[in-house]
């Protein structure tokens, strides 16, 4: 009986030992597995910085040249100038009133004919614009000579452009109720020949001169 009990106890002890060993192996395996396993990786989205590019233009130290505003074409023409009654006919016109009459009509005035504008300043100076002459001018009236073949109310005029080195000669008259300029080849106060007309009389208008561009 005693032998049987001892035999059973030995068997139980061996079983417990085996179980203990198996349990220990399981624990060790579990620990090893836990240590060798990769840790859980959490993918955290990193914030991305946003940049804005701003272009800054630094003005230069120097003052910029201002852009001039569009200007209308300047004009020296004022109000219309009436024609002297004395010069409308050749009746009873003597040399003195003839010269003073035309001189007063042209002085500080603007003559406009065809595509030409002549400014007449004081002291025989002027400015011409157009087809005939351009630039600063010198102008003069010549007393009439009987040999030139002019009417008593007519007078010769000469306009010279120093810049272009050319001139314009004509006879000032009044025909068909309007002042006219009669172009001629040239004139010479000392000449005994009659003036030679080269074109038809050209009607013109006179205006007050507002600004002398050739003082």
C-alpha positions in Angstrom: 0.0 0.0 0.0 2.7 2.3 1.0 4.6 1.5 -2.2 1.6 2.3 -4.3 1.2 5.7 -2.6 4.9 6.5 -3.1 4.6 5.6 -6.7 1.5 7.9 -7.2 3.3 10.7 -5.4 6.3 10.4 -7.7 4.2 10.4 -10.7 2.4 13.5 -9.6 5.6 15.2 -8.8 6.9 14.5 -12.3 3.6 15.8 -13.8 3.9 19.0 -11.9 7.5 19.4 -12.9 6.6 18.9 -16.5 3.8 21.4 -16.2 6.0 23.9 -14.5 8.6 23.5 -17.2 6.0 23.9 -19.9 4.5 27.0 -18.2 8.0 28.5 -17.8 8.7 27.9 -21.5 5.4 29.5 -22.5 6.2 32.5 -20.3 9.7 32.9 -21.8 8.3 32.5 -25.3 5.7 35.1 -24.6 8.2 37.5 -23.3 10.6 36.9 -26.1 7.9 37.4 -28.6 6.8 40.6 -26.9 10.4 42.0 -26.9 11.1 41.1 -30.6 7.8 42.4 -31.9 8.0 45.7 -33.7 6.3 48.6 -31.9 3.2 50.1 -33.3 4.1 52.9 -35.8 1.7 55.9 -35.8 1.9 57.9 -39.0 1.5 61.5 -37.9 1.0 64.0 -40.8 3.5 66.8 -40.3 2.1 70.3 -41.0 3.4 71.9 -44.2 4.3 75.6 -44.2 2.8 77.8 -46.9 4.8 80.6 -48.2 3.6 83.6 -50.3 6.0 85.6 -52.4 5.4 89.4 -52.4 7.4 91.5 -55.0 8.2 94.9 -53.6 9.4 97.6 -56.1 11.6 100.2 -54.4 11.3 103.6 -56.2 14.6 105.1 -57.3 16.1 108.0 -55.4 15.9 110.3 -58.3 12.7 112.1 -59.2 11.1 110.7 -62.3 10.7 112.9 -65.2 7.0 113.9 -65.5 5.2 113.0 -68.7 3.8 116.1 -70.2 0.2 116.2 -70.9 -1.0 116.4 -74.5 -1.2 120.0 -75.5 -3.3 121.5 -78.2 -1.5 123.3 -81.0 -0.7 126.9 -79.9 -2.2 129.7 -82.0 -1.3 133.3 -82.1 -4.5 134.3 -83.9 -6.9 136.5 -82.1 -10.1 138.2 -83.3 -10.6 139.2 -87.0 -9.2 142.6 -88.0 -11.4 144.8 -90.2 -10.0 146.3 -93.4 -9.4 150.0 -93.5 -12.0 151.9 -95.3 -9.4 154.3 -96.8 -7.7 151.4 -98.7 -10.8 149.9 -100.3 -10.6 152.2 -103.3 -7.8 154.0 -105.2 -9.7 157.3 -105.0 -7.8 160.2 -103.4 -5.2 157.9 -101.7 -1.9 159.7 -101.2 1.4 158.1 -100.3 1.4 159.0 -96.6 -2.0 157.6 -95.8 -1.4 154.6 -98.1 1.8 153.5 -96.2 0.4 154.2 -92.7 -2.9 152.5 -93.6 -1.2 149.3 -94.7 1.3 149.4 -91.9 -1.4 149.7 -89.3 -3.3 146.9 -90.9 -0.4 144.5 -90.8 1.4 145.5 -87.6 0.8 143.0 -84.7 -1.5 141.1 -87.0 -1.8 137.6 -88.5 -2.3 137.1 -92.2 -3.9 133.8 -93.2 -4.1 132.7 -96.8 -4.4 129.2 -98.4 -2.1 127.0 -96.3 0.0 129.8 -94.8 0.0 131.8 -91.7 2.2 134.9 -91.3 2.6 136.7 -88.0 3.6 140.3 -88.3 5.3 141.6 -85.1 6.6 145.2 -84.6 9.9 146.3 -86.0 9.6 144.3 -89.2 9.9 140.9 -87.4 7.6 137.9 -87.8 7.1 134.2 -88.0 5.8 132.2 -91.0 4.1 128.8 -91.1 3.0 126.9 -94.2 3.8 126.1 -97.8 5.5 129.4 -98.8 7.8 130.1 -95.8 8.6 128.7 -92.4 10.4 130.1 -89.3 11.4 133.6 -88.2 11.0 136.2 -90.9 11.7 139.8 -91.7 9.1 141.8 -93.5 8.9 145.2 -95.1 6.5 147.4 -97.1 7.9 149.4 -100.1 6.5 152.8 -101.0 4.8 152.6 -104.4 6.6 153.8 -107.4 4.7 155.0 -110.5 6.9 152.7 -112.7 5.7 149.6 -110.9 2.2 149.9 -112.4 0.4 149.8 -109.0 -3.0 151.4 -108.2 -3.0 154.2 -105.6 -4.3 151.9 -102.9 -1.8 149.1 -103.5 1.6 148.5 -101.9 4.4 145.9 -102.3 5.4 143.6 -99.5 8.5 141.5 -99.1 8.9 138.7 -96.6 12.3 137.0 -96.0 13.1 133.8 -94.1 16.8 133.8 -93.0 16.5 130.2 -92.0 15.4 129.0 -95.3 17.2 131.7 -97.2 14.3 132.5 -99.4 11.7 135.2 -99.7 8.2 136.0 -100.9 7.2 139.1 -102.8 3.7 140.3 -103.5 1.4 143.3 -104.0 -1.3 144.0 -101.3 -4.6 145.2 -102.8 -8.3 145.1 -102.3 -10.5 143.5 -104.9 -14.1 142.1 -105.0 -14.8 143.3 -101.4 -11.8 141.5 -99.9 -8.1 142.1 -99.3 -5.9 140.1 -101.7 -2.2 139.2 -102.1 -0.9 139.2 -105.6 2.3 137.1 -105.9 5.0 138.7 -108.0 8.5 137.5 -109.2 10.3 140.2 -107.2 10.4 143.9 -106.8 13.0 146.6 -106.6 12.3 150.1 -105.5 14.9 151.4 -107.8 13.6 149.4 -110.8 11.8 151.2 -113.6 10.1 148.0 -114.7 6.6 147.0 -113.8 6.0 144.2 -111.4 5.4 140.8 -113.0 2.5 138.8 -111.5 3.0 135.0 -111.3 -0.4 133.8 -110.0 -3.9 134.9 -109.5 -4.7 137.2 -106.6 -5.1 135.3 -103.3 -7.7 136.4 -100.8 -6.5 136.6 -97.3 -7.8 137.3 -93.8 -6.2 139.4 -91.0 -6.5 138.7 -87.3 -5.1 140.4 -84.2 -1.7 139.0 -83.1 -2.0 137.7 -79.5 1.6 136.6 -79.0 4.7 137.6 -80.9 7.0 134.5 -81.3 9.9 136.6 -82.7 10.2 139.7 -80.5 
